[in-house]
Amino acid sequence: MTSLSVEMLAADAVEPITSAGNAQLGIAVLAGIAVIVLLITKLKMHAFLALTIGSLALGSFAGANPAKTIASFTAGLGSTVAGVGVLIALGAILGKLLADSGGADQIVDTILAKASGRAMPWAMVLIASIIGLPLFFEVGIVLMIPVVLLVAKRGNYSLMRIGIPALAGLSVMHGLIPPHPGPLVAIDALGANLGVTLALGVLVAIPTVIIAGPVFSRYAARWVDIQAPEKMIPQRPSEDLDRRPSFGATLATILLPVVLMLVKALVDIVVDDPENHVQRVTDVIGSPLIALLAAVIVGMFTLGRAAGFTKGRLAGTVEKSLAPIAGILLIVGAGGGFKQTLIDAGVGQMILEFSENWSIPALLLGWLIAVAIRLATGSATVATISAAGLVAPLAADMSTSHAALLVLAVGAGSLFFSHVNDAGFWLVKEYFGMDVPQTIKTWSVMETIISVVSLGFILLLSLVL
């Protein structure tokens, strides 16, 4: 789950780095993934090194030119860090400002006072769904992480009981609801109506997020009973503050990027004219980079200065926020490198060739193709783009509602079982302090539940509409 610029680059990968046949390429994919998992789980190798070695092993097994494999991996790493790295860094700065100023404490104290016990997972899924509506997944997660970790720590909750509902809310929005890039591309490719797709997407998203979030979190908390990792928890300020930001100012700062990106999405839908001055302005201020940067700059005043920080203290807060995320950036980048190696090897094309002869209903076909490409490449948006392009001819004779349901089926398939070739897998693993098996049992299973449950509701709607 990376930003649109990264995904479009992946989708537009030119010629394959190998001319291997489908059988050899399939074996190479399995071997590359097996190498990564074994290095991390058995040899306890750092994930960055394991992903790098796994990418080279994939290229070797596929018979690719080593120079091309290296170029593909480094291009994927670079594009992922370019698209996601700056957002993670800005999120870390904002999180540190929230923590040091006492703003995070203010938010958490208010949440704990209003919702407790059984209500807390429901509160988290609601907050994450609202925040995740206009945001890319990685932007949403860096905004939510400080709140999730502090609520789990201070409320003495299992991290999975709080974290899974938040992740489910963000993920469902990312895969099913416009204006996220995947659904928008599928709407365009299939000629679906955006308003109808949005309405049906919300109908599918509500029960899906309940089942994959608060309900599944009960089981996830039993399977992986861990507490919030101390190194990732925003620490209280070392000295007592004379004052801390108000709840309203803190909430407004957190929601600023949400509002800016939502305004951009609405203007893009209503105006739909790239030459329009208003749209050109909102395209800039609503981009993830500018929206988060604006929140950081505003936060220096609404959080830092409101807590009585000097200029030197503000500079120190920013500096301290960046050191802990170096490892996360490298791991997420290497995950993007492995994904790009898979795509450039021609795995997506291999799946499309296999699927040409599948004789099954259109909604299920779109879902299955997206699942196969998602499993092979780790990219939700590449899976959506590829699957939507393949089933587009089937949408020509569909009703408005069924074309919208086909968009949602493709989006649901693109979320299926995130694993080691998905940069989002490593993002969740590192932020939550889990190992690979724990991440699979929680995050990967949650993604699969979202995919399968949403498909079930889509098929039910197709019988009614």
C-alpha positions in Angstrom: 0.0 0.0 0.0 2.1 2.9 -1.3 1.2 6.3 -2.7 -0.3 6.8 -6.1 2.9 8.0 -7.7 4.8 4.9 -6.6 2.0 2.6 -7.7 1.6 4.2 -11.1 5.3 3.9 -11.7 5.0 0.2 -10.8 2.0 -0.2 -13.1 3.9 1.4 -16.0 7.0 -0.8 -15.7 8.2 -1.4 -19.2 9.9 -4.5 -20.4 10.4 -7.5 -18.1 13.9 -8.0 -16.7 13.7 -11.7 -17.7 12.4 -13.8 -20.5 11.7 -16.7 -18.3 8.6 -18.9 -19.0 5.6 -18.7 -16.7 6.5 -22.0 -14.9 10.1 -20.8 -14.1 8.8 -17.3 -13.1 6.2 -18.9 -10.7 8.9 -21.0 -9.1 11.2 -17.9 -8.8 8.4 -15.9 -7.0 7.8 -18.7 -4.5 11.6 -19.2 -4.0 12.2 -15.4 -3.5 9.4 -15.1 -0.9 10.7 -18.3 0.9 14.2 -16.9 1.1 12.9 -13.7 2.8 10.7 -15.5 5.3 13.5 -18.0 6.2 16.2 -15.4 6.6 14.0 -13.3 8.9 12.3 -16.1 11.0 15.1 -18.7 11.2 18.3 -16.7 10.9 16.9 -13.6 12.6 18.3 -11.4 9.8 17.3 -7.7 9.7 14.3 -7.4 7.3 16.1 -4.8 5.2 18.9 -7.2 4.4 16.5 -10.2 4.0 14.4 -8.2 1.4 17.5 -7.2 -0.5 18.8 -10.7 -0.7 15.4 -12.1 -1.5 15.1 -9.7 -4.4 18.4 -10.8 -5.8 17.5 -14.5 -5.3 14.2 -13.9 -7.2 16.1 -12.5 -10.1 18.6 -15.3 -10.1 15.9 -18.0 -10.0 14.1 -16.3 -12.8 17.3 -16.2 -14.9 17.4 -12.4 -15.1 20.5 -10.4 -15.8 21.9 -9.5 -12.3 22.4 -5.9 -13.4 18.8 -5.5 -14.4 17.6 -7.1 -11.1 19.7 -4.7 -9.1 18.4 -1.7 -11.1 14.8 -2.9 -10.7 15.3 -3.3 -6.9 17.0 0.1 -6.4 14.4 1.8 -8.6 11.6 0.3 -6.5 13.3 1.2 -3.2 14.0 4.8 -4.4 10.4 5.4 -5.7 8.9 3.9 -2.5 11.0 6.1 -0.2 10.3 9.1 -2.4 6.6 8.5 -2.2 6.3 7.2 1.3 9.5 8.2 3.1 8.8 11.9 3.3 5.2 11.2 4.6 6.6 8.9 7.3 9.1 11.6 8.3 6.5 14.3 8.4 4.2 12.0 10.4 7.0 11.3 12.9 7.6 15.0 13.4 3.9 15.7 13.9 3.7 12.7 16.3 6.7 14.0 18.3 5.2 17.5 18.5 1.9 15.9 19.8 3.8 13.9 22.4 6.2 16.5 23.7 3.6 19.3 23.9 1.1 17.1 25.8 -1.3 17.3 22.8 -1.4 13.5 22.4 -2.1 13.1 26.2 -5.0 15.6 25.8 -6.5 13.5 22.9 -6.0 10.2 24.7 -7.3 11.5 28.0 -10.5 12.7 26.2 -11.0 9.4 24.3 -10.4 7.4 27.5 -12.9 9.6 29.3 -15.6 9.3 26.6 -15.1 5.6 25.6 -13.8 2.8 27.7 -13.9 -1.0 27.9 -15.9 -2.6 25.1 -16.6 0.7 23.5 -12.9 1.5 22.8 -12.4 -0.7 19.7 -15.6 0.8 18.2 -14.3 4.3 18.9 -11.0 3.5 17.2 -12.6 2.1 14.1 -14.8 5.1 13.8 -11.9 7.6 14.2 -9.7 5.7 11.7 -12.5 5.4 9.1 -13.2 9.2 9.3 -9.4 10.0 9.1 -8.9 7.4 6.4 -11.7 8.7 4.1 -9.5 11.1 2.1 -6.0 9.9 3.1 -3.6 7.5 1.6 -3.1 4.5 3.9 0.4 5.4 5.0 -0.6 9.0 5.8 -3.5 7.7 7.9 -1.3 5.3 9.8 1.3 7.8 10.7 -1.4 10.1 12.1 -3.1 7.3 14.0 -0.1 5.5 15.5 0.6 7.9 18.4 -3.1 7.7 19.4 -3.3 4.0 19.0 -0.1 3.3 21.0 -1.0 5.7 23.8 -4.6 4.5 24.2 -3.3 0.9 24.4 -0.6 1.8 26.9 -2.6 4.1 29.2 -5.9 2.1 29.0 -3.9 -1.2 29.5 -5.4 -2.7 26.4 -3.9 -5.4 24.2 -2.3 -3.6 21.3 -4.3 -5.8 18.8 -7.6 -4.9 20.5 -7.0 -1.2 19.7 -4.7 -1.5 16.6 -6.7 -3.9 14.4 -9.9 -1.7 14.4 -7.8 1.3 13.4 -6.0 -0.6 10.7 -9.3 -2.0 9.4 -10.9 1.4 9.1 -7.9 2.8 7.2 -7.6 -0.3 4.9 -11.3 -0.5 4.0 -11.3 3.2 3.0 -8.2 2.7 0.9 -9.5 -0.3 -1.1 -13.2 0.5 -1.5 -14.0 4.1 -1.3 -13.3 6.9 -3.8 -11.3 9.3 -3.8 -8.6 6.7 -3.1 -6.5 6.1 -6.2 -7.3 2.4 -6.7 -11.1 2.9 -6.8 -10.8 6.0 -8.9 -8.7 4.3 -11.5 -11.1 1.3 -11.6 -14.1 3.7 -12.0 -12.5 5.3 -15.0 -11.4 2.0 -16.6 -14.9 0.4 -16.2 -16.9 3.5 -17.0 -18.7 3.3 -13.6 -20.6 6.1 -12.0 -18.6 7.7 -9.2 -21.6 8.6 -7.0 -23.2 5.2 -7.3 -19.8 3.5 -6.6 -19.3 5.7 -3.5 -22.8 5.0 -2.2 -22.5 1.2 -2.7 -18.9 1.3 -1.4 -20.1 2.8 1.9 -22.9 0.1 2.1 -20.2 -2.6 1.8 -17.6 -0.9 3.9 -19.7 -0.5 7.1 -20.4 -4.2 7.8 -17.0 -5.2 6.5 -15.1 -2.8 8.8 -17.2 -4.0 11.8 -16.3 -7.6 11.1 -12.6 -7.1 10.3 -12.1 -4.5 13.0 -13.8 -4.7 16.4 -15.0 -8.3 15.9 -11.8 -9.8 14.6 -9.7 -7.8 17.1 -11.0 -10.1 19.9 -9.4 -13.1 18.2 -6.3 -11.3 17.1 -5.7 -10.2 20.7 -5.8 -13.8 21.8 -3.5 -15.0 19.0 -0.9 -12.2 19.4 -1.1 -10.8 23.0 1.4 -8.0 22.9 1.6 -4.6 24.5 2.5 -1.4 22.7 6.3 -1.3 22.0 8.0 1.1 24.3 10.4 2.4 21.6 7.4 3.5 19.5 5.2 5.0 22.2 5.3 8.8 22.2 7.1 9.6 25.5 5.8 12.2 27.9 7.9 15.3 28.1 11.0 15.0 30.4 9.9 18.1 32.4 6.5 19.1 33.5 4.8 21.6 31.2 3.1 24.7 32.6 0.3 24.2 30.1 -0.6 22.0 27.2 -2.6 22.5 24.0 -6.4 22.4 24.2 -8.3 19.5 22.9 -9.8 21.6 20.1 -6.5 22.9 18.9 -4.9 19.5 19.0 -7.8 17.9 17.1 -7.8 20.6 14.5 -4.1 20.1 13.9 -4.5 16.4 13.4 -7.5 16.9 11.1 -5.9 19.6 9.0 -4.3 17.2 6.4 -7.6 15.3 6.4 -9.6 18.4 5.5 -7.1 19.6 2.9 -7.1 16.3 1.1 -10.8 16.0 1.3 -11.3 19.4 -0.2 -8.9 18.4 -3.1 -11.0 15.3 -3.7 -14.3 17.2 -3.7 -13.0 19.9 -6.0 -11.6 17.3 -8.4 -15.1 15.6 -8.6 -17.2 18.8 -8.8 -14.9 21.0 -11.0 -13.1 18.3 -13.0 -11.1 20.8 -15.0 -7.2 20.7 -14.7 -7.0 24.2 -16.0 -9.4 25.7 -13.5 -7.5 28.0 -11.0 -9.3 26.7 -7.9 -8.6 23.0 -8.8 -4.9 23.8 -9.5 -4.7 25.4 -6.0 -6.4 22.5 -4.3 -4.3 20.0 -6.2 -1.3 21.5 -4.5 -2.5 22.1 -1.0 -4.4 18.8 -1.0 -1.4 16.7 -2.0 -0.2 14.3 0.8 3.2 16.1 1.1 1.8 19.6 1.3 -1.1 18.6 3.6 1.2 16.9 6.1 3.8 19.6 5.9 1.1 22.2 6.6 0.0 20.2 9.7 3.6 20.1 10.9 4.1 23.9 10.5 0.7 24.7 12.1 1.5 22.2 14.9 4.7 24.1 15.8 2.4 27.0 16.8 -0.8 25.2 18.0 1.1 22.5 19.8 4.7 23.6 20.5 4.3 27.3 21.1 1.0 26.7 23.0 3.0 24.5 25.4 5.5 27.2 25.9 8.3 25.7 23.6 11.2 28.0 22.7 12.6 27.9 19.1 15.5 25.8 20.3 13.1 23.3 22.0 11.0 23.1 18.8 14.2 22.4 16.7 15.2 19.7 19.2 11.8 18.0 19.0 12.0 17.8 15.2 15.6 16.4 15.3 14.7 13.8 17.9 11.7 12.6 15.9 13.6 11.5 12.9 16.2 9.1 14.4 13.7 6.3 15.4 12.2 6.0 11.9 15.5 5.3 10.0 15.0 1.5 10.2 11.4 1.7 9.2 12.2 3.8 6.1 14.8 1.2 5.0 12.5 -1.8 5.5 9.6 -0.2 3.8 11.8 0.9 1.0 13.2 -2.6 0.6 9.7 -3.9 0.5 9.0 -1.6 -2.4 12.2 -2.7 -4.1 11.1 -6.4 -3.8 7.6 -5.5 -5.2 9.2 -3.7 -8.1 11.4 -6.6 -8.9 8.4 -8.9 -9.0 6.5 -6.5 -11.3 9.5 -5.9 -13.6 10.0 -9.7 -13.8 6.6 -9.9 -15.5 4.6 -11.5 -12.7 1.5 -9.3 -13.3 1.5 -10.2 -17.0 1.8 -13.8 -16.2 -1.3 -13.7 -14.0 -3.2 -11.8 -16.7 -2.3 -14.5 -19.3 -3.5 -17.3 -17.0 -6.8 -15.5 -16.3 -7.8 -15.0 -20.0 -9.4 -18.5 -20.1 -11.2 -18.4 -16.8 -15.0 -18.8 -17.4 -16.6 -17.5 -14.3 -19.0 -14.6 -13.4 -17.7 -11.1 -14.0 -17.7 -10.0 -10.3 -15.9 -13.1 -9.1 -13.5 -12.9 -12.1 -12.5 -9.3 -11.3 -12.0 -10.3 -7.6 -9.9 -13.4 -8.4 -7.6 -11.6 -10.9 -7.0 -8.8 -8.4 -6.3 -11.4 -5.7 -3.8 -13.2 -7.9 -1.9 -10.0 -8.9 -2.0 -8.7 -5.3 -0.5 -12.0 -4.0 2.2 -12.0 -6.6 3.2 -8.3 -6.6 2.2 -7.0 -3.2 0.6 -3.9 -4.8 -3.0 -3.1 -4.2 -3.2 -0.4 -6.8 -1.3 -2.3 -9.4 -3.8 -5.2 -8.8 -6.7 -2.9 -9.2 -5.4 -1.2 -12.4 -4.5 -4.6 -14.0 -7.7 -6.4 -13.0 -9.9 -3.4 -14.0 -8.3 -3.2 -17.4 -8.8 -6.9 -18.0 -12.5 -7.0 -17.1 -13.3 -3.6 -18.6 -15.0 -5.2 -21.7 -17.4 -7.1 -19.5 -18.6 -3.8 -18.0 -19.8 -2.4 -21.3 -23.2 -4.2 -21.1 -23.6 -3.8 -17.4 -26.2 -1.7 -15.6 -24.9 1.3 -13.6 -25.2 -0.5 -10.3 -23.4 -3.7 -11.5 -20.5 -1.7 -13.0 -20.1 0.0 -9.6 -20.2 -3.4 -7.9 -17.4 -4.7 -10.4 -15.3 -1.7 -9.3 -15.8 -2.7 -5.7 -15.1 -6.4 -6.4 -11.8 -5.5 -8.0 -10.9 -3.2 -5.0 -11.8 -6.0 -2.6 -9.6 -8.4 -4.3 -6.7 -6.0 -4.3 -6.6 -6.1 -0.4 -6.3 -9.9 -0.1 -3.6 -11.3 2.2 -0.8 -8.6 2.4 2.5 -10.4 3.0 6.2 -9.9 2.7 6.2 -8.3 -0.8 3.9 -5.5 0.4 5.6 -2.4 1.9 2.5 -1.9 4.0 3.2 -5.2 5.7 6.6 -4.0 7.0 5.1 -0.6 8.0 2.6 -2.3 10.3 5.2 -4.8 11.6 7.7 -2.2 12.6 5.2 0.3 14.1 3.5 -2.4 16.2 6.8 -4.1 17.2 5.7 -7.6 15.9 7.7 -10.4 14.2 6.8 -11.8 10.8 4.5 -14.7 12.1 2.7 -12.3 14.4 2.1 -9.8 11.6 0.8 -12.6 9.3 -1.6 -13.8 12.0 -3.0 -10.3 12.6 -2.5 -7.8 9.8 -2.5 -10.4 6.9 -5.5 -12.2 8.2 -7.3 -8.9 8.8 -6.7 -7.9 5.1 -8.0 -11.3 4.0 -11.1 -10.9 6.1 -11.8 -7.5 4.5 -11.3 -8.9 1.0 -13.5 -12.0 1.5 -16.3 -10.3 3.6 -16.6 -7.4 1.2 -16.8 -9.7 -1.7 -19.7 -11.5 0.1 -21.6 -8.3 0.6 -20.9 -7.3 -3.1 -22.4 -10.6 -4.4 -25.4 -10.2 -2.1 -26.0 -6.7 -3.4 -25.7 -8.0 -7.0 -28.6 -10.3 -6.3 -30.8 -7.5 -5.0 -29.9 -4.7 -7.4 
